[in-house]
Amino acid sequence: MRRIAAIIGTAVLTFTAVQPTAFAGPVGTGWQEHTPAWNLQIQSRGEITSY
């Protein structure tokens, strides 16, 4: 029972620590979105992923 409580506690702390940074916006004012004119493609195991 202690092991399950420790796992649940760790999961809750991890979620609490990670979740606020996942939704954080830019710091300050005057920011503008930048859309570069290029596309990065990476091939891994025969599959191409575009970024």
Secondary structure, DSSP 8 states (H G I E B T S, - for coil): -HHHHHHHHHHHHHHHHHHHHHT---SSS-------S---EEEETTEEEE-
